[in-house]
């Protein structure tokens, strides 16, 4: 099944996709797509679509 959800990831100094990809890998998420939808002083908020079983 494919589902979507919002996740928050702590900001780092540089905005690089590797930062987000390593988070997904560490969490064991099978991501189809992701997009930054919001941010604040500390976090990026991402909308992700992922496969769940």
ChimeraX attribute file (.defattr): number of C-alpha atoms within 10 A of each C-alpha:
attribute: neighborCount
match mode: 1-to-1
recipient: residues
	/A:1	6
	/A:2	11
	/A:3	11
	/A:4	15
	/A:5	10
	/A:6	13
	/A:7	13
	/A:8	14
	/A:9	15
	/A:10	14
	/A:11	16
	/A:12	11
	/A:13	5
	/A:14	7
	/A:15	10
	/A:16	9
	/A:17	8
	/A:18	9
	/A:19	14
	/A:20	18
	/A:21	14
	/A:22	11
	/A:23	13
	/A:24	14
	/A:25	11
	/A:26	9
	/A:27	9
	/A:28	9
	/A:29	15
	/A:30	14
	/A:31	17
	/A:32	12
	/A:33	10
	/A:34	17
	/A:35	12
	/A:36	15
	/A:37	11
	/A:38	11
	/A:39	14
	/A:40	9
	/A:41	7
	/A:42	10
	/A:43	14
	/A:44	19
	/A:45	17
	/A:46	18
	/A:47	16
	/A:48	20
	/A:49	18
	/A:50	16
	/A:51	12
	/A:52	11
	/A:53	4
